[in-house]
């Protein structure tokens, strides 16, 4: 989500005349950035049926518009992830409740302290939303998509804790990182705990295939991170290697998140493959955009310090493209700043100037657009549904952050 443009929603569920769906009474709680459910009654149907007996009221507090959500609300909320969050609100309440229940520790109170610091720091909750949307899109009505969504979020949070230690990061989502507030040992061990919790959750689904998908994704993420370490500071790193890194450290969890949604729903194989392809392409586009924002975003927008990738000497796509077109003088600059790590005042600005000279940012954005188009196309085997439209729109929105 574009943090600069995020809005605060208050979602109120009001009972009205007519039959209502059966369900348990939930409690209001914070979820998905600043989307709040302030009153929850029995859950409504998430699929295509009419919302009987309920009225959704969404207040956009950053503006003046109040929108009623129900049938025909598809275009009332502009951002696709906000539409997904509104439609899947009940599911997200259950996911957040499960996350908070499973991140506790009877014997190590520091674990929930550290986990709460990151999980409640305003993260996108995008990956669990993808799992919920995929399952619902495939007609799932059981309880285990909630377990899988929580699993995906735990895996994601664990990787963030580990990444911040590896990268020696100081800020994440606009806040100090756990390794800074506590220490490296705490961040690593709490990340390990969350990985363990994620496997407990996926086992509870009773699906060996789900376990296989998410276990493979966890291994692939680690492989991607190690490959990035070995490729760092290497000016010979190619776009093919970069893509392998991105597919490992980012796209693997996106594709697993969408694929397990289809699997738990018992969807036909062509639809499961389509969901995997969508998540893979969306994840690649997402990471390319993140890499672009590191050079062109603000600290508020990206939740970390701009230029961190340059300072950490990471060979991301814009830099790889600039190095490929470098003349002798520019290559000497890259050799000093990236290969040798001799960075001086004004080097980031010079790096940006070189990238601009060779159109590296525009070329990387074109690649992101191409991957977003692949994501849209991948969903064509899925049934016509407002969730499918929102997922396709999400691919476009991800890239629009660098317009």
Secondary structure, DSSP 8 states (H G I E B T S, - for coil): --GGG---EEEEEEE-SS-----------EETTTEEEEE--S----SSS--TTEEEEEEETTSS-EEEESTT-TTTSSSHHHHHHHHTHHHHHHHHHHHHHHT--SS-THHHHHHHHHHTTT---HHHHHHHHHHHHTT--SSHHHHHHHHHHHHHHHHHHHHHHHHT--EETTEE-HHHHS-HHHHHHHHHHHHHHHHHHHHHTT-HHHHHHHHHHHHHHHHHHHHHHHHTT-TT--HHHHHHHHIIIIIHHHHHHHHHHHHHTT--HHHHHHHHHHHHHHHHHHHHHHHHHHHH--HHHHSS-TTHHHHTT---HHHHHHHHT--HHHHHHHIIIIIS----TTHHHHHHHHHHHTTHHHHHHHHHHHHHHHHHHHGGGS-S-HHHHHHHHHHHHHHHTT-
